[in-house]
Amino acid sequence: MLHLHRKKAFGYTRRKGWLRTGSFFLFGLVCFAQSLLAQPRDLNQYDHDSKPYYFGITFGGIMSRFQTDLHPRFLADDSIYIAEPNNSGGFSLGLLATARLSDRFQLRFNPQLAFTSRSIFYKRKFEDNEGLTDVTQTIESTIVSFPLQLKLQSDRIGNFRVYMMGGIKGDIDLASNARAKRAEELVKIKKYDYGVELGLGFNFFFESFILSPEIKLSNGLGYIHSRDKNLIYSSVFDKIQSRMIVFSIHIEG
């Protein structure tokens, strides 16, 4: 019961932290957009909307964590009191290809290489080999992601535009340890995952390029936990899914 109360309180706090970070990001973008709109400017790249396709590059910052479901064994376990995922950071690099479908809709392919780590905090009943009862296990990931997204864009207001996007993705974790032979104390993560994405972004048109800041929620739908009942840190979990908030800057031509 103590574990259940603690998890609920900490989970609520972390969700508030993620929402607060996203709110600050959106507020900053809105203020930046207002400052640009308040200044009289010539229309940059007036013929851009007539292009059938265009390309770009992506730089991103990542906040990631695991979404976990505890195994029934956890309630009967006498060695682990608490098992909670933590928020972790990372970054990504990618390419961008966009095809025009209509004045409102665009199809976008945005393959990326992401470097991130996700960690889990454990409270042990007995000390480990290093004399610790509070243990954090960190799982490093190098993810190749293949998102396919549909964009819905607003009318262009001078050199500014708002858009929403949603889509699907497939992920390959190049650092997967699911088949590792020497991962006695690690949670093992499978190599392949898939999920859905939803985001909001802004286009700022400059003379020679388009700057597009974007915030995106990326939720994995697959169960990526390769459970091993013989591993103390793995056996307490049943299902694990990936969760990310991605802050991206797209530079498009």
C-alpha positions, 0 to 999 in steps of 0.5 A: 500500500505504501508503494501504491500511494508513493507511485501515485504521488510521484507520477502526478508530480512528474506529469505536472513537470512535463506539462509545465515544461511544454507550457513554457515552450509554447508560451515562448514560441507564441511570444516569438511569433507575436514579436515577428508579426508586430514588425512590418516585413516583406513576404519571404519565399512567396512561392514556397507553397507551390512546391510539390516537395522540399527537404530539410534537417532536424535537431531535437531534444528528448525527454523520455521515460518508461511506462511500466505495469508491475507484474503480480509477482511484485506484490509477493516480492520480499526484496524490492519495495519500489520500482519507478521509472525516471525522466531522462534526457537525450537528443536526436538528429534527422532528415526531413522530406515533405510532399504537398498534398493540398493547400492544407495537408502535407505528408512528411517523412522524418527519419531520425537517430536518437541518443537517449537513456531511460532509468528506473529507481528501485528501493531494496529491502536488503543491501546489494553488493555495494551496500546500497538499498537505493538503486537506479538502473540506467538503460542506454538506447540508440534508436533509429526512428522512421516516422510518417506524419500528416500535417494540417497547416493554417493559412500563412500570416505574413512570414508565419504559420501554425500547423498540427501533425499526427502519424505513426512510427517504427523504431529500431533500438541499436543498443538493445540488450534483450539478448545480452548474456551478461545483463544479470541486473538490467531490465532487458529491452527489445529491439523493435517498437512502434507507436503514434505521434501527435504534435504542434509546430510553427513555420517562420519564413526567412529569406533563404530557409524556413525555421520550424520549432515543434513539440511532439508527444511520441508514445510507443504501443509495443511491449518492449520488455523482455522479461526474465523471471530470474533477474531481480530488477526485471521480474517485478515488471510485466509490461513496459512501453516507451514515452517521449516528449520531443522538442524539435527544430526543423530547418527546411528549404 
